[in-house]
Protein backbone atom coordinates (compact mmCIF):
# COMPACT_ATOMS: atom_id res chain seq x y z
CA UNK A 1 0.00 0.00 0.00
CA UNK A 2 2.97 2.31 0.47
CA UNK A 3 4.62 1.68 -2.92
CA UNK A 4 3.61 5.06 -4.55
CA UNK A 5 5.35 6.98 -1.74
CA UNK A 6 8.45 4.84 -1.95
CA UNK A 7 8.52 5.19 -5.76
CA UNK A 8 8.24 8.99 -5.56
CA UNK A 9 11.22 9.03 -3.21
CA UNK A 10 13.23 6.84 -5.53
CA UNK A 11 12.34 9.10 -8.50
CA UNK A 12 13.64 12.18 -6.66
CA UNK A 13 16.88 10.41 -5.76
CA UNK A 14 17.24 9.15 -9.33
CA UNK A 15 16.79 12.65 -10.73
CA UNK A 16 19.59 13.96 -8.50
CA UNK A 17 21.89 11.10 -9.59
CA UNK A 18 21.18 11.63 -13.29
CA UNK A 19 21.62 15.38 -13.17
CA UNK A 20 24.98 15.00 -11.41
CA UNK A 21 26.04 12.49 -14.06
CA UNK A 22 25.25 14.91 -16.89
CA UNK A 23 28.14 17.31 -16.37
CA UNK A 24 28.10 20.74 -17.99
CA UNK A 25 30.24 20.89 -21.14
CA UNK A 26 33.71 22.24 -20.47
CA UNK A 27 34.88 25.24 -22.43
CA UNK A 28 38.46 24.90 -23.64
CA UNK A 29 40.09 28.12 -22.49
CA UNK A 30 43.84 28.50 -22.84
CA UNK A 31 45.27 31.96 -23.22
CA UNK A 32 47.98 32.11 -25.84
CA UNK A 33 50.40 34.85 -26.74
CA UNK A 34 53.56 35.11 -28.72
CA UNK A 35 56.24 37.66 -29.44
CA UNK A 36 58.54 38.12 -32.39
CA UNK A 37 62.22 38.24 -31.50
CA UNK A 38 65.11 39.42 -33.63
CA UNK A 39 63.72 42.88 -34.43
CA UNK A 40 67.03 44.41 -33.42
CA UNK A 41 68.90 42.45 -36.09
CA UNK A 42 66.40 43.59 -38.72
CA UNK A 43 66.90 47.21 -37.69
CA UNK A 44 70.68 46.89 -38.07
CA UNK A 45 70.26 45.38 -41.52
CA UNK A 46 67.96 48.21 -42.58
CA UNK A 47 70.46 50.84 -41.39
CA UNK A 48 73.37 49.18 -43.18
CA UNK A 49 71.35 48.84 -46.38
CA UNK A 50 71.29 52.61 -46.85
CA UNK A 51 68.49 55.21 -46.99
CA UNK A 52 66.98 53.77 -50.14
CA UNK A 53 66.26 50.39 -48.52
CA UNK A 54 64.05 51.55 -45.66
CA UNK A 55 61.39 48.92 -44.84
CA UNK A 56 57.99 50.00 -43.60
CA UNK A 57 56.95 48.02 -40.53
CA UNK A 58 53.31 48.72 -41.22
CA UNK A 59 53.50 47.13 -44.67
CA UNK A 60 54.79 43.87 -43.15
CA UNK A 61 52.24 43.60 -40.35
CA UNK A 62 49.54 41.04 -41.19
CA UNK A 63 46.01 42.36 -41.42
CA UNK A 64 43.54 40.56 -39.15
CA UNK A 65 39.91 40.66 -40.16
CA UNK A 66 37.69 42.14 -37.42
CA UNK A 67 35.35 39.75 -35.63
CA UNK A 68 31.99 39.58 -37.39
CA UNK A 69 29.90 39.01 -34.25
CA UNK A 70 30.42 41.16 -31.17
CA UNK A 71 27.88 39.74 -28.71
CA UNK A 72 25.96 36.64 -27.62
CA UNK A 73 22.34 36.01 -26.69
CA UNK A 74 21.46 34.54 -23.30
CA UNK A 75 21.89 30.78 -23.65
CA UNK A 76 18.62 30.00 -21.87
CA UNK A 77 16.81 32.16 -24.45
CA UNK A 78 18.27 30.59 -27.60
CA UNK A 79 15.47 28.01 -27.91
CA UNK A 80 11.74 28.67 -28.15
CA UNK A 81 9.25 27.30 -25.63
CA UNK A 82 7.86 25.02 -28.35
CA UNK A 83 11.29 23.48 -28.97
CA UNK A 84 11.97 23.06 -25.25
CA UNK A 85 8.58 21.39 -24.74
CA UNK A 86 9.52 18.89 -27.46
CA UNK A 87 13.01 18.13 -26.16
CA UNK A 88 12.44 18.56 -22.40
CA UNK A 89 8.72 17.79 -21.89
CA UNK A 90 8.88 17.88 -18.08
CA UNK A 91 11.56 20.50 -17.69
CA UNK A 92 11.14 23.31 -20.23
CA UNK A 93 11.29 25.85 -17.38
CA UNK A 94 14.23 24.21 -15.59
CA UNK A 95 16.97 26.08 -17.49
CA UNK A 96 20.06 26.86 -15.39
CA UNK A 97 22.84 29.19 -16.54
CA UNK A 98 26.52 28.30 -16.31
CA UNK A 99 28.71 29.50 -13.45
CA UNK A 100 31.40 30.74 -15.85
CA UNK A 101 29.08 32.76 -18.09
CA UNK A 102 30.47 36.10 -19.24
CA UNK A 103 28.38 38.63 -21.20
CA UNK A 104 29.26 38.77 -24.90
CA UNK A 105 31.94 36.05 -24.55
CA UNK A 106 30.50 32.78 -23.24
CA UNK A 107 27.09 31.50 -22.23
CA UNK A 108 25.71 28.14 -21.11
CA UNK A 109 22.31 26.72 -20.14
CA UNK A 110 21.09 23.22 -19.29
CA UNK A 111 17.67 21.66 -18.76
CA UNK A 112 16.59 18.36 -17.15
CA UNK A 113 13.41 16.35 -17.57
CA UNK A 114 12.22 13.18 -15.79
CA UNK A 115 8.84 11.90 -16.95
CA UNK A 116 7.81 9.41 -14.27
CA UNK A 117 5.29 6.84 -15.53
CA UNK A 118 4.95 4.93 -12.27
CA UNK A 119 5.41 1.18 -12.52
CA UNK A 120 6.08 1.54 -16.25
CA UNK A 121 9.33 3.39 -15.61
CA UNK A 122 10.57 6.86 -16.49
CA UNK A 123 11.87 8.81 -19.47
CA UNK A 124 14.93 10.96 -18.77
CA UNK A 125 16.16 13.84 -20.95
CA UNK A 126 19.06 16.27 -20.53
CA UNK A 127 19.85 19.23 -22.79
CA UNK A 128 22.74 21.69 -22.76
CA UNK A 129 23.47 24.66 -25.02
CA UNK A 130 26.93 26.28 -24.85
CA UNK A 131 28.03 29.40 -26.76
CA UNK A 132 31.59 30.67 -27.11
CA UNK A 133 32.63 33.79 -29.05
CA UNK A 134 36.16 34.56 -30.29
CA UNK A 135 37.67 38.00 -30.89
CA UNK A 136 40.22 38.79 -33.58
CA UNK A 137 43.66 39.38 -32.10
CA UNK A 138 47.33 38.52 -32.54
CA UNK A 139 46.47 34.82 -32.65
CA UNK A 140 44.34 35.25 -35.75
CA UNK A 141 40.87 36.30 -36.82
CA UNK A 142 37.85 35.42 -34.72
CA UNK A 143 36.66 33.10 -37.49
CA UNK A 144 39.99 31.25 -37.62
CA UNK A 145 40.04 30.71 -33.86
CA UNK A 146 36.39 29.64 -33.83
CA UNK A 147 37.08 27.15 -36.62
CA UNK A 148 39.98 25.64 -34.66
CA UNK A 149 37.81 25.35 -31.55
CA UNK A 150 34.98 23.83 -33.62
CA UNK A 151 37.34 21.08 -34.75
CA UNK A 152 38.46 20.42 -31.17
CA UNK A 153 34.86 20.12 -29.96
CA UNK A 154 34.01 17.62 -32.69
CA UNK A 155 37.15 15.58 -31.96
CA UNK A 156 36.34 15.52 -28.24
CA UNK A 157 32.82 14.25 -28.90
CA UNK A 158 34.17 11.56 -31.23
CA UNK A 159 36.58 10.18 -28.60
CA UNK A 160 34.40 9.95 -25.48
CA UNK A 161 35.42 7.09 -23.21
CA UNK A 162 32.90 4.24 -23.16
CA UNK A 163 31.01 5.42 -26.26
CA UNK A 164 29.15 2.64 -28.10
CA UNK A 165 28.55 2.72 -31.85
CA UNK A 166 29.82 6.27 -32.31
CA UNK A 167 28.98 7.88 -35.66
CA UNK A 168 29.37 11.41 -36.98
CA UNK A 169 28.13 13.32 -40.01
CA UNK A 170 28.01 16.92 -41.27
CA UNK A 171 24.80 18.86 -40.68
CA UNK A 172 23.55 20.94 -43.61
CA UNK A 173 21.99 24.38 -43.34
CA UNK A 174 23.36 25.13 -39.87
CA UNK A 175 25.84 27.99 -39.70
CA UNK A 176 29.06 27.96 -41.70
CA UNK A 177 29.89 24.40 -40.63
CA UNK A 178 28.27 21.85 -38.34
CA UNK A 179 28.84 18.23 -37.34
CA UNK A 180 26.65 15.84 -35.37
CA UNK A 181 28.10 13.02 -33.27
CA UNK A 182 25.94 10.34 -31.67
CA UNK A 183 26.64 7.25 -29.61
CA UNK A 184 25.31 5.12 -26.80
CA UNK A 185 26.41 4.87 -23.18
CA UNK A 186 25.72 1.90 -20.94
CA UNK A 187 25.24 2.97 -17.33
CA UNK A 188 23.82 1.32 -14.24
CA UNK A 189 20.72 3.55 -14.48
CA UNK A 190 20.04 2.46 -18.08
CA UNK A 191 21.10 2.82 -21.71
CA UNK A 192 21.68 6.46 -22.67
CA UNK A 193 21.57 7.85 -26.21
CA UNK A 194 23.86 10.87 -26.59
CA UNK A 195 23.73 13.46 -29.37
CA UNK A 196 26.33 16.22 -29.67
CA UNK A 197 25.96 18.83 -32.41
CA UNK A 198 28.74 21.37 -32.87
CA UNK A 199 28.19 24.34 -35.18
CA UNK A 200 30.12 27.47 -36.10
CA UNK A 201 28.58 30.69 -37.35
CA UNK A 202 31.19 33.35 -38.08
CA UNK A 203 33.31 33.70 -34.89
CA UNK A 204 30.88 31.89 -32.56
CA UNK A 205 30.76 28.16 -31.77
CA UNK A 206 27.52 26.55 -30.59
CA UNK A 207 27.73 23.15 -28.87
CA UNK A 208 24.46 21.38 -28.14
CA UNK A 209 24.34 18.17 -26.09
CA UNK A 210 21.15 16.17 -25.83
CA UNK A 211 20.76 12.75 -24.26
CA UNK A 212 17.91 10.51 -23.20
CA UNK A 213 17.26 7.18 -21.53
CA UNK A 214 14.42 4.89 -20.59
CA UNK A 215 14.68 4.00 -16.91
CA UNK A 216 13.21 1.29 -14.67
CA UNK A 217 11.77 -0.71 -17.55
CA UNK A 218 10.85 2.16 -19.88
CA UNK A 219 11.78 1.79 -23.55
CA UNK A 220 15.11 3.27 -24.66
CA UNK A 221 14.41 6.34 -26.83
CA UNK A 222 15.05 6.14 -30.56
CA UNK A 223 18.48 7.60 -31.34
CA UNK A 224 17.45 8.86 -34.78
CA UNK A 225 14.53 10.79 -33.27
CA UNK A 226 16.78 12.36 -30.65
CA UNK A 227 19.35 13.32 -33.27
CA UNK A 228 16.76 14.97 -35.50
CA UNK A 229 15.51 17.01 -32.54
CA UNK A 230 19.07 17.99 -31.56
CA UNK A 231 19.93 19.15 -35.08
CA UNK A 232 16.74 21.23 -35.27
CA UNK A 233 17.48 22.83 -31.90
CA UNK A 234 21.07 23.61 -32.92
CA UNK A 235 19.89 25.38 -36.05
CA UNK A 236 17.54 27.45 -33.88
CA UNK A 237 20.36 28.32 -31.46
CA UNK A 238 22.59 29.40 -34.36
CA UNK A 239 19.77 31.62 -35.64
CA UNK A 240 19.51 33.21 -32.19
CA UNK A 241 23.22 34.05 -32.26
CA UNK A 242 22.85 35.66 -35.70
CA UNK A 243 19.77 37.59 -34.65
CA UNK A 244 21.53 38.94 -31.56
CA UNK A 245 24.11 40.45 -33.91
CA UNK A 246 21.57 41.91 -36.32
CA UNK A 247 22.13 39.20 -38.92
CA UNK A 248 18.83 37.39 -39.33
CA UNK A 249 19.82 35.52 -42.49
CA UNK A 250 23.00 33.78 -41.36
CA UNK A 251 21.44 30.82 -39.54
CA UNK A 252 22.20 28.53 -42.44
CA UNK A 253 25.25 30.30 -43.80
CA UNK A 254 27.98 32.57 -42.57
CA UNK A 255 31.62 32.57 -43.59
CA UNK A 256 33.00 29.19 -44.75
CA UNK A 257 35.82 27.44 -42.94
CA UNK A 258 38.88 29.74 -43.01
CA UNK A 259 41.68 28.66 -45.30
CA UNK A 260 45.00 27.78 -43.70
CA UNK A 261 47.18 30.87 -43.36
CA UNK A 262 50.88 31.42 -42.74
CA UNK A 263 50.00 32.74 -39.31
CA UNK A 264 47.57 30.12 -38.11
CA UNK A 265 45.86 30.46 -34.73
CA UNK A 266 47.47 28.70 -31.80
CA UNK A 267 46.64 25.01 -31.31
CA UNK A 268 44.84 25.97 -28.13
CA UNK A 269 42.55 28.56 -29.72
CA UNK A 270 40.87 30.73 -27.15
CA UNK A 271 38.37 33.56 -26.87
CA UNK A 272 39.26 37.13 -26.04
CA UNK A 273 41.87 37.79 -23.38
CA UNK A 274 39.27 38.97 -20.87
CA UNK A 275 37.27 35.78 -21.24
CA UNK A 276 40.42 33.69 -20.91
CA UNK A 277 41.42 35.35 -17.66
CA UNK A 278 37.99 34.93 -16.07
CA UNK A 279 37.47 31.31 -17.14
CA UNK A 280 40.92 29.77 -17.14
CA UNK A 281 41.05 29.24 -13.41
CA UNK A 282 37.90 27.17 -13.40
CA UNK A 283 38.44 25.23 -16.61
CA UNK A 284 42.12 24.63 -17.24
CA UNK A 285 42.22 21.53 -15.04
CA UNK A 286 39.35 19.79 -16.82
CA UNK A 287 39.28 21.20 -20.34
CA UNK A 288 41.69 18.63 -21.74
CA UNK A 289 39.50 15.72 -20.69
CA UNK A 290 36.50 16.41 -22.90
CA UNK A 291 34.21 19.08 -24.22
CA UNK A 292 31.26 16.73 -23.98
CA UNK A 293 29.27 16.04 -20.82
CA UNK A 294 28.96 12.39 -21.70
CA UNK A 295 32.59 11.63 -20.91
CA UNK A 296 32.06 12.61 -17.31
CA UNK A 297 28.82 10.69 -17.28
CA UNK A 298 30.56 7.62 -18.65
CA UNK A 299 33.20 7.71 -15.93
CA UNK A 300 30.63 8.08 -13.16
CA UNK A 301 28.57 5.23 -14.58
C-alpha positions as CSV (number, residue, x, y, z in Angstrom):
1,X,0.0,0.0,0.0
2,X,3.0,2.3,0.5
3,X,4.6,1.7,-2.9
4,X,3.6,5.1,-4.6
5,X,5.4,7.0,-1.7
6,X,8.5,4.8,-2.0
7,X,8.5,5.2,-5.8
8,X,8.2,9.0,-5.6
9,X,11.2,9.0,-3.2
10,X,13.2,6.8,-5.5
11,X,12.3,9.1,-8.5
12,X,13.6,12.2,-6.7
13,X,16.9,10.4,-5.8
14,X,17.2,9.1,-9.3
15,X,16.8,12.6,-10.7
16,X,19.6,14.0,-8.5
17,X,21.9,11.1,-9.6
18,X,21.2,11.6,-13.3
19,X,21.6,15.4,-13.2
20,X,25.0,15.0,-11.4
21,X,26.0,12.5,-14.1
22,X,25.2,14.9,-16.9
23,X,28.1,17.3,-16.4
24,X,28.1,20.7,-18.0
25,X,30.2,20.9,-21.1
26,X,33.7,22.2,-20.5
27,X,34.9,25.2,-22.4
28,X,38.5,24.9,-23.6
29,X,40.1,28.1,-22.5
30,X,43.8,28.5,-22.8
31,X,45.3,32.0,-23.2
32,X,48.0,32.1,-25.8
33,X,50.4,34.9,-26.7
34,X,53.6,35.1,-28.7
35,X,56.2,37.7,-29.4
36,X,58.5,38.1,-32.4
37,X,62.2,38.2,-31.5
38,X,65.1,39.4,-33.6
39,X,63.7,42.9,-34.4
40,X,67.0,44.4,-33.4
41,X,68.9,42.4,-36.1
42,X,66.4,43.6,-38.7
43,X,66.9,47.2,-37.7
44,X,70.7,46.9,-38.1
45,X,70.3,45.4,-41.5
46,X,68.0,48.2,-42.6
47,X,70.5,50.8,-41.4
48,X,73.4,49.2,-43.2
49,X,71.4,48.8,-46.4
50,X,71.3,52.6,-46.8
51,X,68.5,55.2,-47.0
52,X,67.0,53.8,-50.1
53,X,66.3,50.4,-48.5
54,X,64.1,51.6,-45.7
55,X,61.4,48.9,-44.8
56,X,58.0,50.0,-43.6
57,X,57.0,48.0,-40.5
58,X,53.3,48.7,-41.2
59,X,53.5,47.1,-44.7
60,X,54.8,43.9,-43.2
61,X,52.2,43.6,-40.3
62,X,49.5,41.0,-41.2
63,X,46.0,42.4,-41.4
64,X,43.5,40.6,-39.1
65,X,39.9,40.7,-40.2
66,X,37.7,42.1,-37.4
67,X,35.4,39.8,-35.6
68,X,32.0,39.6,-37.4
69,X,29.9,39.0,-34.3
70,X,30.4,41.2,-31.2
71,X,27.9,39.7,-28.7
72,X,26.0,36.6,-27.6
73,X,22.3,36.0,-26.7
74,X,21.5,34.5,-23.3
75,X,21.9,30.8,-23.7
76,X,18.6,30.0,-21.9
77,X,16.8,32.2,-24.5
78,X,18.3,30.6,-27.6
79,X,15.5,28.0,-27.9
80,X,11.7,28.7,-28.2
81,X,9.3,27.3,-25.6
82,X,7.9,25.0,-28.4
83,X,11.3,23.5,-29.0
84,X,12.0,23.1,-25.3
85,X,8.6,21.4,-24.7
86,X,9.5,18.9,-27.5
87,X,13.0,18.1,-26.2
88,X,12.4,18.6,-22.4
89,X,8.7,17.8,-21.9
90,X,8.9,17.9,-18.1
91,X,11.6,20.5,-17.7
92,X,11.1,23.3,-20.2
93,X,11.3,25.8,-17.4
94,X,14.2,24.2,-15.6
95,X,17.0,26.1,-17.5
96,X,20.1,26.9,-15.4
97,X,22.8,29.2,-16.5
98,X,26.5,28.3,-16.3
99,X,28.7,29.5,-13.4
100,X,31.4,30.7,-15.9
101,X,29.1,32.8,-18.1
102,X,30.5,36.1,-19.2
103,X,28.4,38.6,-21.2
104,X,29.3,38.8,-24.9
105,X,31.9,36.1,-24.6
106,X,30.5,32.8,-23.2
107,X,27.1,31.5,-22.2
108,X,25.7,28.1,-21.1
109,X,22.3,26.7,-20.1
110,X,21.1,23.2,-19.3
111,X,17.7,21.7,-18.8
112,X,16.6,18.4,-17.2
113,X,13.4,16.3,-17.6
114,X,12.2,13.2,-15.8
115,X,8.8,11.9,-17.0
116,X,7.8,9.4,-14.3
117,X,5.3,6.8,-15.5
118,X,5.0,4.9,-12.3
119,X,5.4,1.2,-12.5
120,X,6.1,1.5,-16.3
121,X,9.3,3.4,-15.6
122,X,10.6,6.9,-16.5
123,X,11.9,8.8,-19.5
124,X,14.9,11.0,-18.8
125,X,16.2,13.8,-21.0
126,X,19.1,16.3,-20.5
127,X,19.8,19.2,-22.8
128,X,22.7,21.7,-22.8
129,X,23.5,24.7,-25.0
130,X,26.9,26.3,-24.9
131,X,28.0,29.4,-26.8
132,X,31.6,30.7,-27.1
133,X,32.6,33.8,-29.1
134,X,36.2,34.6,-30.3
135,X,37.7,38.0,-30.9
136,X,40.2,38.8,-33.6
137,X,43.7,39.4,-32.1
138,X,47.3,38.5,-32.5
139,X,46.5,34.8,-32.7
140,X,44.3,35.2,-35.8
141,X,40.9,36.3,-36.8
142,X,37.8,35.4,-34.7
143,X,36.7,33.1,-37.5
144,X,40.0,31.2,-37.6
145,X,40.0,30.7,-33.9
146,X,36.4,29.6,-33.8
147,X,37.1,27.2,-36.6
148,X,40.0,25.6,-34.7
149,X,37.8,25.4,-31.6
150,X,35.0,23.8,-33.6
151,X,37.3,21.1,-34.7
152,X,38.5,20.4,-31.2
153,X,34.9,20.1,-30.0
154,X,34.0,17.6,-32.7
155,X,37.2,15.6,-32.0
156,X,36.3,15.5,-28.2
157,X,32.8,14.3,-28.9
158,X,34.2,11.6,-31.2
159,X,36.6,10.2,-28.6
160,X,34.4,10.0,-25.5
161,X,35.4,7.1,-23.2
162,X,32.9,4.2,-23.2
163,X,31.0,5.4,-26.3
164,X,29.2,2.6,-28.1
165,X,28.5,2.7,-31.8
166,X,29.8,6.3,-32.3
167,X,29.0,7.9,-35.7
168,X,29.4,11.4,-37.0
169,X,28.1,13.3,-40.0
170,X,28.0,16.9,-41.3
171,X,24.8,18.9,-40.7
172,X,23.6,20.9,-43.6
173,X,22.0,24.4,-43.3
174,X,23.4,25.1,-39.9
175,X,25.8,28.0,-39.7
176,X,29.1,28.0,-41.7
177,X,29.9,24.4,-40.6
178,X,28.3,21.9,-38.3
179,X,28.8,18.2,-37.3
180,X,26.6,15.8,-35.4
181,X,28.1,13.0,-33.3
182,X,25.9,10.3,-31.7
183,X,26.6,7.2,-29.6
184,X,25.3,5.1,-26.8
185,X,26.4,4.9,-23.2
186,X,25.7,1.9,-20.9
187,X,25.2,3.0,-17.3
188,X,23.8,1.3,-14.2
189,X,20.7,3.5,-14.5
190,X,20.0,2.5,-18.1
191,X,21.1,2.8,-21.7
192,X,21.7,6.5,-22.7
193,X,21.6,7.8,-26.2
194,X,23.9,10.9,-26.6
195,X,23.7,13.5,-29.4
196,X,26.3,16.2,-29.7
197,X,26.0,18.8,-32.4
198,X,28.7,21.4,-32.9
199,X,28.2,24.3,-35.2
200,X,30.1,27.5,-36.1
201,X,28.6,30.7,-37.4
202,X,31.2,33.3,-38.1
203,X,33.3,33.7,-34.9
204,X,30.9,31.9,-32.6
205,X,30.8,28.2,-31.8
206,X,27.5,26.5,-30.6
207,X,27.7,23.2,-28.9
208,X,24.5,21.4,-28.1
209,X,24.3,18.2,-26.1
210,X,21.2,16.2,-25.8
211,X,20.8,12.7,-24.3
212,X,17.9,10.5,-23.2
213,X,17.3,7.2,-21.5
214,X,14.4,4.9,-20.6
215,X,14.7,4.0,-16.9
216,X,13.2,1.3,-14.7
217,X,11.8,-0.7,-17.5
218,X,10.9,2.2,-19.9
219,X,11.8,1.8,-23.6
220,X,15.1,3.3,-24.7
221,X,14.4,6.3,-26.8
222,X,15.0,6.1,-30.6
223,X,18.5,7.6,-31.3
224,X,17.4,8.9,-34.8
225,X,14.5,10.8,-33.3
226,X,16.8,12.4,-30.6
227,X,19.4,13.3,-33.3
228,X,16.8,15.0,-35.5
229,X,15.5,17.0,-32.5
230,X,19.1,18.0,-31.6
231,X,19.9,19.1,-35.1
232,X,16.7,21.2,-35.3
233,X,17.5,22.8,-31.9
234,X,21.1,23.6,-32.9
235,X,19.9,25.4,-36.0
236,X,17.5,27.4,-33.9
237,X,20.4,28.3,-31.5
238,X,22.6,29.4,-34.4
239,X,19.8,31.6,-35.6
240,X,19.5,33.2,-32.2
241,X,23.2,34.1,-32.3
242,X,22.9,35.7,-35.7
243,X,19.8,37.6,-34.6
244,X,21.5,38.9,-31.6
245,X,24.1,40.4,-33.9
246,X,21.6,41.9,-36.3
247,X,22.1,39.2,-38.9
248,X,18.8,37.4,-39.3
249,X,19.8,35.5,-42.5
250,X,23.0,33.8,-41.4
251,X,21.4,30.8,-39.5
252,X,22.2,28.5,-42.4
253,X,25.2,30.3,-43.8
254,X,28.0,32.6,-42.6
255,X,31.6,32.6,-43.6
256,X,33.0,29.2,-44.8
257,X,35.8,27.4,-42.9
258,X,38.9,29.7,-43.0
259,X,41.7,28.7,-45.3
260,X,45.0,27.8,-43.7
261,X,47.2,30.9,-43.4
262,X,50.9,31.4,-42.7
263,X,50.0,32.7,-39.3
264,X,47.6,30.1,-38.1
265,X,45.9,30.5,-34.7
266,X,47.5,28.7,-31.8
267,X,46.6,25.0,-31.3
268,X,44.8,26.0,-28.1
269,X,42.5,28.6,-29.7
270,X,40.9,30.7,-27.2
271,X,38.4,33.6,-26.9
272,X,39.3,37.1,-26.0
273,X,41.9,37.8,-23.4
274,X,39.3,39.0,-20.9
275,X,37.3,35.8,-21.2
276,X,40.4,33.7,-20.9
277,X,41.4,35.3,-17.7
278,X,38.0,34.9,-16.1
279,X,37.5,31.3,-17.1
280,X,40.9,29.8,-17.1
281,X,41.1,29.2,-13.4
282,X,37.9,27.2,-13.4
283,X,38.4,25.2,-16.6
284,X,42.1,24.6,-17.2
285,X,42.2,21.5,-15.0
286,X,39.4,19.8,-16.8
287,X,39.3,21.2,-20.3
288,X,41.7,18.6,-21.7
289,X,39.5,15.7,-20.7
290,X,36.5,16.4,-22.9
291,X,34.2,19.1,-24.2
292,X,31.3,16.7,-24.0
293,X,29.3,16.0,-20.8
294,X,29.0,12.4,-21.7
295,X,32.6,11.6,-20.9
296,X,32.1,12.6,-17.3
297,X,28.8,10.7,-17.3
298,X,30.6,7.6,-18.7
299,X,33.2,7.7,-15.9
300,X,30.6,8.1,-13.2
301,X,28.6,5.2,-14.6
